């Protein structure tokens, strides 16, 4: 089969088709890495570009990301067996006091689509939850999401907790969310701010590739 079929199914957000096509590709003996790179990741790169260029919007992007995740879930158990290594590890969550998760979920799915291992600590996450998980999984990046102006200070709380813990320099801290700006990122000392999920995944990929 042609991996373009998988790519097109991802781009169209057809989760069941992606699952069936990935299963078919595996049954035909295709390499896990090949399916991942040329079927799933390449598709999400195209989706990300379309999103940034306003050709598609959040609902379509979510559908594509979920379709891609269905394929990745099938490949995940086979990756270690076939020597496929993630390019890095991310811990992501929405900060304390904030229950919004669509943006966070989208970033997590886009990052998984770049071949990054992502651990999601959920919403309303206190600083210690981020720190404990980051230590547990030996994370490279911590991603903090805040969707309310009133919860933006909770980003500072996580950064302060990392400093108090003595582990601030160990992690690349990325922040985002509707009220968050580059100026705020500069003010609180975050390593990166991104305005959308596609860019967040690209920034994480670039950092991990050049680390």
KOLDO-15573 format. One line per field, with one value per residue: residue number from 1; residue in one letter; x negated, y, z of N, C-alpha, C in turn. Coordinates in Angstrom, 1 decimal. Example, Ala and Ser with C-alpha at 12.3 -4.5 7.8 and 13.67 -1.06 7.14 Angstrom:
2
seq = [1, 2]
type = [A, S]
n_east = [-13.2, -12.8]
n_north = [-5.7, -2.2]
n_up = [7.8, 7.1]
ca_east = [-12.3, -13.7]
ca_north = [-4.5, -1.1]
ca_up = [7.8, 7.1]
c_east = [-13.2, -12.9]
c_north = [-3.3, 0.0]
c_up = [7.8, 7.9]
//
This chain:
211
seq = [1, 2, 3, 4, 5, 6, 7, 8, 9, 10, 11, 12, 13, 14, 15, 16, 17, 18, 19, 20, 21, 22, 23, 24, 25, 26, 27, 28, 29, 30, 31, 32, 33, 34, 35, 36, 37, 38, 39, 40, 41, 42, 43, 44, 45, 46, 47, 48, 49, 50, 51, 52, 53, 54, 55, 56, 57, 58, 59, 60, 61, 62, 63, 64, 65, 66, 67, 68, 69, 70, 71, 72, 73, 74, 75, 76, 77, 78, 79, 80, 81, 82, 83, 84, 85, 86, 87, 88, 89, 90, 91, 92, 93, 94, 95, 96, 97, 98, 99, 100, 101, 102, 103, 104, 105, 106, 107, 108, 109, 110, 111, 112, 113, 114, 115, 116, 117, 118, 119, 120, 121, 122, 123, 124, 125, 126, 127, 128, 129, 130, 131, 132, 133, 134, 135, 136, 137, 138, 139, 140, 141, 142, 143, 144, 145, 146, 147, 148, 149, 150, 151, 152, 153, 154, 155, 156, 157, 158, 159, 160, 161, 162, 163, 164, 165, 166, 167, 168, 169, 170, 171, 172, 173, 174, 175, 176, 177, 178, 179, 180, 181, 182, 183, 184, 185, 186, 187, 188, 189, 190, 191, 192, 193, 194, 195, 196, 197, 198, 199, 200, 201, 202, 203, 204, 205, 206, 207, 208, 209, 210, 211]
type = [X, X, X, X, X, X, X, X, X, X, X, X, X, X, X, X, X, X, X, X, X, X, X, X, X, X, X, X, X, X, X, X, X, X, X, X, X, X, X, X, X, X, X, X, X, X, X, X, X, X, X, X, X, X, X, X, X, X, X, X, X, X, X, X, X, X, X, X, X, X, X, X, X, X, X, X, X, X, X, X, X, X, X, X, X, X, X, X, X, X, X, X, X, X, X, X, X, X, X, X, X, X, X, X, X, X, X, X, X, X, X, X, X, X, X, X, X, X, X, X, X, X, X, X, X, X, X, X, X, X, X, X, X, X, X, X, X, X, X, X, X, X, X, X, X, X, X, X, X, X, X, X, X, X, X, X, X, X, X, X, X, X, X, X, X, X, X, X, X, X, X, X, X, X, X, X, X, X, X, X, X, X, X, X, X, X, X, X, X, X, X, X, X, X, X, X, X, X, X, X, X, X, X, X, X, X, X, X, X, X, X]
n_east = [-0.8, -0.3, -1.8, -0.7, 2.0, 2.5, 1.6, 3.4, 5.8, 5.4, 5.1, 7.7, 9.0, 10.0, 10.5, 11.1, 10.4, 7.7, 6.7, 7.4, 5.8, 3.2, 3.0, 3.2, 0.8, -1.1, -0.5, -1.4, -4.0, -5.4, -7.9, -7.9, -8.9, -8.8, -6.1, -5.3, -6.9, -6.4, -3.7, -2.1, -3.4, -4.3, -1.8, -0.6, -2.4, -1.7, 1.0, 0.6, -0.7, 1.4, 3.2, 1.8, 1.9, 4.4, 6.1, 7.5, 9.3, 9.6, 11.5, 11.2, 8.5, 8.3, 9.7, 8.0, 5.7, 6.7, 7.1, 4.6, 3.5, 4.8, 3.5, 0.8, 1.2, 1.5, -1.0, -2.7, -3.3, -5.0, -7.1, -9.4, -10.3, -11.1, -13.2, -12.6, -13.1, -11.9, -12.1, -12.4, -11.1, -8.2, -6.4, -3.2, -0.6, 2.4, 2.4, 2.8, 6.1, 7.2, 9.4, 9.5, 8.9, 8.8, 6.9, 4.5, 4.7, 4.6, 2.0, 0.5, 1.2, 0.3, -2.5, -3.0, -2.7, -5.0, -6.8, -7.4, -7.5, -4.9, -3.7, -0.8, 0.4, 2.8, 5.6, 5.9, 3.5, 1.2, -2.0, -3.7, -2.9, -3.7, -6.4, -7.1, -6.3, -7.9, -10.4, -10.1, -9.8, -12.0, -12.0, -12.4, -11.2, -8.9, -5.6, -3.3, 0.0, 2.4, 5.5, 7.0, 7.0, 6.8, 5.6, 3.0, 0.9, 0.4, -1.4, -3.8, -4.0, -4.7, -7.2, -8.6, -8.6, -10.1, -12.6, -13.0, -13.2, -15.6, -15.8, -15.3, -17.0, -17.2, -15.1, -13.4, -11.2, -8.0, -5.3, -1.8, 1.5, 4.6, 4.6, 1.9, -1.2, -4.2, -5.5, -4.7, -5.9, -8.6, -8.7, -8.3, -10.3, -10.1, -11.2, -10.2, -7.5, -4.5, -2.0, -0.1, 0.9, -0.4, -2.8, -3.9, -4.5, -6.4, -8.5, -9.2, -10.1, -12.3, -13.9, -14.5, -15.8, -18.1, -19.2]
n_north = [-1.2, 2.4, 4.9, 7.4, 7.1, 6.8, 9.2, 11.0, 10.2, 10.9, 13.7, 14.3, 13.7, 11.1, 8.8, 6.0, 5.0, 5.6, 3.9, 1.4, 1.4, 1.7, -0.7, -2.4, -1.7, -2.6, -5.3, -5.9, -5.8, -3.4, -1.0, 0.2, 2.7, 3.9, 4.1, 5.7, 8.1, 8.8, 8.4, 9.3, 11.4, 13.2, 13.9, 15.3, 17.5, 18.8, 19.4, 21.1, 23.3, 24.1, 25.0, 27.1, 28.8, 29.5, 27.9, 25.8, 25.2, 25.1, 22.8, 21.1, 20.6, 19.3, 16.9, 15.8, 15.5, 13.6, 11.5, 10.9, 10.2, 7.8, 6.1, 6.3, 5.2, 2.5, 1.9, 2.4, 0.3, -1.3, 0.3, 0.4, -2.2, -2.3, -0.5, 2.2, 5.4, 7.9, 11.5, 13.0, 14.0, 15.2, 17.0, 18.0, 20.3, 21.9, 24.8, 25.3, 26.0, 26.3, 24.9, 24.3, 22.4, 21.9, 23.3, 22.5, 19.7, 19.6, 20.6, 18.5, 16.3, 17.2, 17.4, 14.7, 13.8, 14.6, 12.8, 12.9, 11.9, 12.3, 13.3, 13.8, 15.8, 16.7, 18.9, 21.9, 21.7, 21.6, 23.2, 21.2, 18.8, 19.0, 19.1, 16.7, 14.7, 15.4, 14.8, 12.1, 11.0, 11.9, 14.3, 16.5, 18.9, 21.1, 21.9, 24.6, 25.5, 28.1, 29.4, 31.4, 34.8, 35.2, 32.9, 33.0, 33.9, 31.5, 30.2, 31.5, 30.6, 27.9, 28.1, 29.4, 27.4, 25.5, 26.8, 27.0, 24.3, 23.8, 22.8, 24.3, 24.9, 22.5, 22.0, 22.8, 25.3, 25.8, 28.0, 28.8, 29.8, 31.5, 34.2, 34.6, 36.0, 37.0, 39.0, 38.5, 36.0, 36.7, 38.3, 36.5, 34.7, 32.4, 29.8, 29.7, 31.0, 30.2, 30.8, 29.0, 25.6, 24.1, 25.6, 25.3, 22.6, 22.6, 24.2, 22.7, 20.4, 21.5, 22.4, 19.9, 18.5, 19.9, 19.8]
n_up = [0.0, -0.4, 1.5, 1.4, 1.5, 4.2, 5.1, 3.9, 5.0, 7.7, 7.3, 6.6, 8.9, 9.4, 11.6, 11.9, 9.4, 9.4, 11.4, 10.3, 8.0, 9.0, 10.3, 8.1, 6.8, 8.6, 8.5, 6.0, 6.3, 6.5, 7.7, 11.1, 11.7, 9.2, 8.6, 10.7, 10.2, 7.5, 7.1, 9.3, 10.8, 8.8, 7.7, 9.8, 9.9, 7.6, 8.2, 10.3, 9.1, 7.4, 9.4, 10.6, 8.5, 8.3, 6.8, 7.7, 10.8, 14.4, 15.0, 12.8, 12.9, 15.4, 14.8, 12.9, 14.5, 16.3, 14.7, 13.9, 16.3, 16.8, 15.0, 16.0, 18.5, 17.8, 16.9, 19.0, 20.9, 19.4, 18.8, 20.6, 20.3, 17.7, 17.7, 17.5, 18.5, 20.7, 20.1, 22.3, 25.6, 27.0, 29.5, 30.1, 31.0, 32.3, 34.2, 37.8, 39.0, 36.6, 34.3, 31.6, 28.7, 25.9, 24.2, 25.4, 25.0, 22.3, 21.7, 22.9, 21.3, 18.8, 19.4, 19.9, 17.4, 16.3, 17.0, 19.7, 23.1, 25.2, 28.4, 30.1, 32.6, 33.2, 34.0, 36.1, 37.6, 40.2, 41.0, 42.1, 40.9, 38.2, 38.6, 40.0, 38.1, 35.9, 36.9, 37.4, 34.8, 33.6, 32.0, 29.2, 28.5, 29.9, 29.6, 30.0, 30.3, 30.2, 30.3, 31.2, 32.2, 34.9, 35.8, 34.9, 36.8, 38.0, 36.3, 36.9, 39.5, 39.1, 37.8, 39.8, 41.8, 40.5, 40.5, 43.3, 43.9, 42.7, 40.2, 37.9, 35.7, 34.4, 32.8, 29.8, 29.5, 28.3, 27.5, 27.1, 25.7, 25.6, 26.9, 27.2, 26.4, 24.5, 25.8, 28.5, 28.8, 28.7, 30.9, 33.0, 32.7, 31.1, 28.8, 26.2, 24.2, 22.6, 20.1, 19.0, 18.6, 16.6, 16.1, 18.7, 18.7, 16.7, 17.8, 20.0, 18.8, 17.4, 19.5, 20.8, 18.8, 18.4, 20.9]
ca_east = [0.0, -1.0, -1.6, 0.0, 3.3, 2.6, 1.4, 4.7, 6.8, 5.1, 5.5, 9.2, 9.6, 10.8, 9.8, 11.3, 9.6, 6.2, 6.5, 7.4, 4.7, 2.0, 3.0, 2.9, -0.6, -1.9, -0.4, -2.2, -5.5, -6.1, -8.6, -7.2, -9.5, -8.4, -4.7, -5.3, -7.4, -5.8, -2.3, -1.5, -4.1, -4.3, -0.5, -0.4, -3.1, -0.8, 2.1, 0.1, -0.9, 2.8, 3.8, 1.1, 2.2, 5.9, 6.9, 8.4, 9.5, 9.4, 12.2, 10.6, 7.2, 8.6, 10.1, 6.8, 4.9, 7.2, 6.9, 3.1, 3.2, 5.3, 2.4, -0.3, 1.5, 1.2, -2.5, -3.5, -3.8, -6.0, -8.3, -10.6, -10.8, -11.8, -14.3, -12.2, -13.2, -11.2, -13.1, -12.4, -10.0, -7.5, -5.3, -2.3, 0.6, 3.0, 2.0, 3.7, 7.2, 7.7, 9.9, 9.5, 8.0, 8.7, 5.6, 3.5, 4.8, 4.2, 0.6, 0.0, 1.4, -0.7, -3.8, -3.1, -2.8, -6.4, -7.6, -7.8, -6.8, -4.2, -3.0, 0.2, 0.7, 4.2, 5.9, 5.9, 2.3, 0.4, -3.4, -4.4, -2.5, -4.6, -7.8, -7.2, -6.2, -9.1, -11.5, -9.8, -10.0, -13.2, -11.5, -13.3, -10.4, -7.7, -4.7, -2.3, 1.1, 3.3, 6.5, 7.7, 6.1, 6.7, 4.7, 1.7, -0.1, 0.0, -2.6, -4.9, -4.2, -5.5, -8.6, -9.2, -8.7, -11.3, -13.8, -13.1, -13.6, -16.9, -15.8, -14.8, -17.8, -17.1, -13.9, -13.0, -9.8, -7.2, -4.0, -0.9, 2.8, 5.2, 4.2, 0.5, -2.0, -5.6, -6.0, -4.6, -6.9, -9.9, -8.6, -8.4, -11.5, -9.9, -12.1, -9.5, -6.0, -4.0, -0.6, 0.8, 0.4, -1.3, -4.0, -4.4, -5.1, -7.7, -9.5, -9.6, -10.9, -13.6, -14.8, -14.9, -16.7, -19.3, -19.7]
ca_north = [0.0, 3.6, 5.6, 8.6, 6.9, 7.1, 10.7, 11.7, 9.9, 11.8, 15.1, 14.4, 13.4, 9.9, 8.0, 4.6, 4.7, 5.6, 2.7, 0.2, 1.5, 1.4, -2.2, -3.0, -1.4, -3.5, -6.7, -6.0, -5.8, -2.1, -0.6, 1.1, 4.1, 4.4, 4.4, 6.9, 9.3, 9.1, 8.3, 10.0, 12.7, 14.1, 14.4, 16.4, 18.7, 19.5, 19.9, 22.2, 24.4, 24.6, 25.6, 28.4, 29.7, 29.7, 27.1, 25.0, 25.8, 24.1, 21.6, 20.2, 20.2, 18.3, 15.7, 15.2, 15.0, 12.4, 10.4, 10.6, 9.5, 6.4, 5.4, 6.3, 4.2, 1.1, 1.7, 2.6, -1.0, -1.8, 1.2, 0.0, -3.5, -2.0, 0.5, 3.6, 6.2, 9.3, 12.5, 13.6, 13.8, 16.5, 17.0, 19.1, 20.4, 23.2, 25.2, 25.3, 26.9, 26.4, 23.6, 24.3, 21.4, 21.7, 23.7, 21.6, 18.4, 19.8, 20.7, 17.2, 15.5, 17.7, 17.0, 13.2, 13.7, 14.9, 11.7, 13.2, 11.2, 13.3, 12.9, 14.9, 15.8, 17.1, 20.4, 22.3, 21.0, 22.4, 23.1, 19.9, 17.7, 19.1, 18.8, 15.2, 14.0, 15.7, 14.0, 10.7, 10.6, 12.5, 15.2, 17.5, 20.1, 21.3, 22.9, 25.1, 26.1, 28.9, 29.9, 32.6, 35.9, 35.0, 31.8, 33.3, 33.9, 30.1, 29.9, 32.0, 29.7, 26.7, 28.5, 29.7, 26.1, 24.9, 27.5, 26.6, 22.9, 23.7, 22.1, 25.1, 24.8, 21.2, 21.8, 23.9, 25.6, 26.5, 28.4, 29.3, 29.9, 32.7, 35.5, 34.6, 36.8, 36.9, 39.9, 37.8, 35.0, 37.4, 38.8, 35.5, 33.9, 31.1, 29.7, 29.9, 31.2, 30.0, 31.3, 28.0, 24.2, 23.7, 26.2, 24.7, 21.3, 22.9, 24.7, 21.6, 19.6, 22.2, 22.3, 18.5, 18.0, 20.6, 19.8]
ca_up = [0.0, -0.4, 2.8, 1.1, 1.9, 5.6, 5.3, 3.5, 6.0, 8.8, 7.0, 6.5, 10.2, 9.4, 12.6, 11.6, 8.2, 9.8, 12.2, 9.4, 7.1, 9.7, 10.5, 6.8, 6.5, 9.5, 8.0, 4.8, 6.7, 6.5, 8.9, 12.0, 11.5, 7.9, 8.8, 11.6, 9.6, 6.1, 7.1, 10.3, 11.1, 7.6, 7.6, 10.8, 9.5, 6.6, 8.9, 11.1, 8.2, 7.0, 10.5, 10.7, 7.3, 8.4, 5.8, 8.6, 12.1, 15.6, 14.9, 11.8, 13.4, 16.4, 14.1, 12.3, 15.6, 16.9, 13.7, 14.0, 17.6, 16.6, 14.4, 16.9, 19.6, 17.3, 16.7, 20.2, 21.5, 18.5, 18.6, 21.3, 19.7, 16.4, 17.8, 17.2, 19.7, 20.7, 20.1, 23.6, 26.5, 27.4, 30.5, 29.7, 31.8, 32.5, 35.6, 38.9, 39.0, 35.2, 33.9, 30.2, 28.2, 24.5, 23.7, 25.9, 24.3, 20.9, 21.7, 23.2, 20.1, 17.8, 19.8, 19.7, 15.9, 15.9, 17.6, 21.1, 24.1, 26.0, 29.6, 30.4, 34.0, 33.3, 34.3, 37.6, 38.1, 41.0, 40.6, 42.5, 40.0, 37.1, 39.0, 40.3, 36.8, 35.1, 37.5, 37.2, 33.4, 33.1, 30.9, 28.6, 28.3, 30.6, 28.9, 30.9, 29.6, 31.0, 29.3, 31.8, 32.8, 36.4, 36.2, 34.4, 37.8, 38.3, 35.5, 37.7, 40.6, 38.6, 37.6, 41.1, 42.4, 39.9, 41.1, 44.7, 43.8, 42.2, 38.9, 36.8, 34.5, 33.8, 31.9, 28.8, 29.9, 27.2, 28.0, 26.0, 26.1, 25.0, 27.4, 27.4, 25.4, 24.5, 26.9, 29.7, 28.9, 29.0, 32.3, 34.1, 32.5, 30.4, 27.7, 24.9, 24.2, 21.2, 20.0, 18.6, 18.8, 15.5, 16.4, 19.9, 18.3, 15.9, 18.7, 20.9, 17.9, 17.1, 20.7, 21.1, 17.8, 18.6, 22.3]
c_east = [-0.9, -0.7, -0.9, 1.5, 3.5, 2.5, 2.8, 5.8, 6.6, 5.5, 7.0, 9.9, 10.3, 10.1, 9.9, 10.4, 8.1, 5.9, 6.4, 6.2, 3.4, 1.9, 2.7, 1.4, -1.5, -1.8, -1.1, -3.7, -6.2, -6.8, -7.8, -7.6, -8.9, -6.9, -4.5, -5.7, -6.7, -4.3, -1.6, -2.1, -4.0, -2.9, -0.2, -1.2, -2.3, 0.4, 1.8, -0.1, 0.5, 3.4, 3.2, 1.5, 3.7, 6.7, 7.8, 8.4, 9.4, 10.2, 11.6, 9.2, 7.3, 8.9, 8.9, 5.9, 5.3, 7.0, 5.5, 2.8, 3.7, 4.2, 1.2, -0.1, 1.2, -0.3, -3.3, -4.1, -4.9, -7.2, -9.5, -11.2, -11.6, -12.8, -13.9, -12.3, -12.5, -12.4, -13.3, -11.2, -9.5, -6.5, -4.5, -1.1, 1.2, 2.8, 3.1, 4.8, 7.8, 8.1, 10.0, 8.5, 7.9, 7.4, 4.5, 3.5, 4.3, 2.6, 0.0, 0.1, 0.4, -2.1, -4.0, -3.3, -4.2, -7.4, -8.2, -6.9, -6.2, -3.4, -2.1, 0.6, 2.1, 4.4, 5.8, 4.7, 1.5, -1.1, -4.0, -4.1, -3.4, -6.0, -8.0, -7.2, -7.4, -10.3, -11.3, -10.1, -11.2, -12.9, -12.6, -12.6, -9.2, -6.8, -3.5, -1.3, 2.0, 4.3, 7.3, 6.6, 5.8, 5.8, 3.3, 0.6, -0.5, -1.2, -3.8, -5.1, -5.0, -6.9, -9.3, -9.5, -9.9, -12.6, -14.0, -13.6, -15.0, -17.0, -15.3, -15.6, -17.8, -16.1, -13.8, -11.5, -9.1, -5.9, -3.1, 0.5, 3.3, 4.7, 2.6, -0.2, -3.5, -6.2, -5.8, -5.6, -8.3, -9.9, -8.8, -9.6, -11.2, -10.9, -11.5, -8.0, -5.6, -2.5, 0.4, 0.1, -0.6, -2.7, -4.7, -5.1, -6.4, -8.8, -10.1, -10.5, -12.3, -14.5, -15.3, -15.9, -18.0, -19.9, -21.1]
c_north = [1.3, 4.4, 6.9, 8.4, 7.2, 8.6, 11.4, 11.4, 10.7, 13.2, 15.3, 14.1, 12.1, 8.8, 6.5, 4.2, 4.6, 4.3, 1.5, 0.2, 1.2, -0.1, -2.9, -2.9, -2.4, -4.9, -6.9, -5.9, -4.5, -1.7, 0.4, 2.5, 4.7, 4.9, 5.7, 8.2, 9.7, 9.0, 9.3, 11.4, 13.7, 14.7, 15.5, 17.6, 19.5, 20.2, 21.2, 23.5, 25.0, 25.4, 27.0, 29.3, 29.9, 29.0, 26.2, 25.6, 24.7, 22.8, 20.6, 19.7, 19.1, 16.9, 15.0, 14.7, 13.8, 11.2, 9.9, 9.8, 8.1, 5.6, 5.2, 5.2, 2.8, 0.9, 1.7, 1.3, -1.6, -1.0, 0.7, -1.3, -3.3, -0.9, 1.9, 4.3, 7.5, 10.3, 13.2, 13.4, 15.1, 16.1, 18.2, 19.1, 21.8, 23.6, 25.2, 26.4, 27.0, 25.0, 23.4, 23.2, 21.2, 22.1, 22.8, 20.2, 18.5, 19.8, 19.3, 16.3, 15.9, 17.3, 15.5, 13.0, 14.0, 13.9, 12.0, 12.4, 12.3, 12.7, 14.1, 14.8, 16.4, 18.6, 20.6, 21.7, 21.9, 22.2, 21.7, 18.7, 17.8, 18.6, 17.3, 14.4, 14.2, 14.9, 12.6, 10.2, 11.1, 13.4, 16.1, 18.9, 20.0, 22.3, 23.3, 25.9, 26.9, 29.6, 31.1, 33.6, 35.6, 33.8, 31.9, 33.3, 32.5, 29.6, 30.3, 31.1, 28.4, 27.0, 28.8, 28.4, 25.4, 25.5, 27.0, 25.2, 22.7, 23.0, 23.0, 25.0, 23.5, 21.1, 23.1, 24.2, 26.4, 26.8, 28.9, 29.3, 31.3, 34.0, 35.6, 35.3, 36.6, 37.8, 39.3, 36.7, 35.6, 37.8, 37.7, 34.5, 32.6, 31.1, 29.9, 30.1, 30.9, 30.3, 30.2, 26.6, 23.8, 24.3, 25.6, 23.4, 21.6, 23.3, 23.6, 20.7, 20.2, 22.1, 20.9, 18.0, 18.7, 20.5, 19.1]
c_up = [0.0, 0.9, 2.6, 1.5, 3.4, 5.8, 4.9, 4.5, 7.3, 8.5, 7.0, 7.9, 10.3, 10.3, 12.3, 10.4, 8.6, 10.5, 11.2, 8.5, 7.7, 10.0, 9.2, 6.5, 7.3, 9.0, 6.8, 5.0, 6.6, 7.8, 9.7, 11.8, 10.3, 8.0, 9.6, 10.9, 8.4, 6.0, 8.0, 10.6, 10.0, 7.4, 8.6, 10.5, 8.5, 7.2, 9.7, 10.3, 7.7, 8.1, 10.7, 9.6, 7.2, 7.3, 6.5, 10.0, 13.2, 15.4, 14.0, 12.3, 14.5, 15.8, 13.5, 13.4, 16.2, 16.0, 13.8, 15.2, 17.5, 16.0, 15.3, 18.0, 19.1, 17.2, 18.0, 20.8, 20.7, 18.4, 19.3, 20.7, 18.4, 16.5, 17.5, 18.5, 19.6, 20.7, 21.4, 24.4, 27.0, 28.5, 30.2, 30.7, 31.8, 34.0, 36.6, 38.8, 37.6, 34.8, 32.4, 29.7, 26.7, 23.9, 24.1, 25.2, 22.9, 20.8, 22.0, 22.0, 19.0, 18.1, 19.6, 18.2, 15.4, 16.4, 19.0, 22.0, 25.0, 27.2, 30.0, 31.8, 34.3, 33.5, 35.8, 38.3, 38.9, 40.6, 40.9, 41.5, 38.7, 37.4, 39.2, 39.0, 36.0, 35.6, 37.2, 35.8, 32.8, 31.8, 30.4, 28.6, 29.3, 29.9, 29.8, 30.1, 30.6, 30.1, 29.9, 32.3, 34.2, 36.8, 35.6, 35.6, 38.3, 37.5, 36.3, 38.9, 40.3, 38.4, 38.9, 41.9, 41.8, 40.4, 42.5, 44.8, 43.3, 40.8, 37.7, 35.5, 33.8, 32.7, 31.0, 29.1, 28.8, 27.8, 26.8, 26.6, 25.7, 25.6, 27.5, 26.2, 25.5, 25.7, 28.3, 29.9, 29.2, 30.5, 33.3, 33.8, 31.9, 29.2, 26.3, 25.1, 22.7, 21.2, 19.6, 18.7, 17.8, 15.8, 17.7, 19.6, 17.6, 16.8, 19.6, 20.0, 17.6, 18.3, 20.9, 20.1, 17.9, 20.0, 22.4]
//
